[in-house]
Amino acid sequence: MTKYDELMAVERLTISLDADLAEAIRVAAEADADNVSSWIADASRRRLSREGLRAVIKDWEDIHGEITAEEMAAARKWLYG
């Protein structure tokens, strides 16, 4: 583990990706004016957030029942106008 500053400890990982995926990530990171490590870290955070949200929804549905299509439509309207 490497410490870049007092607020963030980082760990170097080695990963293997399909060559086309790796190239797409490089292109996307460059388009976002980001480096590949930051781009992958951001994508990973988003995925973990979605998984956390899924767990919250499952817990809610365990108590209140499955979310209906009408409730989903109302939520989308509230979110997107």
WOZI-V149155 format. One record per residue. N is the residue number from 0. BURIAL is 1 if it has 24 or more other ideal C-beta (glycine too) atoms within 12 Angstrom, else 0. Layout:
[[N:BURIAL] [N:BURIAL]]
This chain:
[[0:0] [1:0] [2:0] [3:0] [4:0] [5:0] [6:0] [7:0] [8:0] [9:0] [10:0] [11:0] [12:0] [13:0] [14:0] [15:0] [16:0] [17:0] [18:0] [19:0] [20:0] [21:0] [22:0] [23:0] [24:1] [25:0] [26:0] [27:0] [28:0] [29:0] [30:0] [31:0] [32:0] [33:0] [34:0] [35:1] [36:0] [37:0] [38:0] [39:1] [40:0] [41:0] [42:0] [43:0] [44:0] [45:0] [46:0] [47:0] [48:0] [49:0] [50:0] [51:0] [52:0] [53:0] [54:0] [55:0] [56:0] [57:0] [58:0] [59:0] [60:0] [61:0] [62:0] [63:0] [64:0] [65:0] [66:0] [67:0] [68:0] [69:0] [70:0] [71:0] [72:0] [73:0] [74:0] [75:0] [76:0] [77:0] [78:0] [79:0] [80:0]]
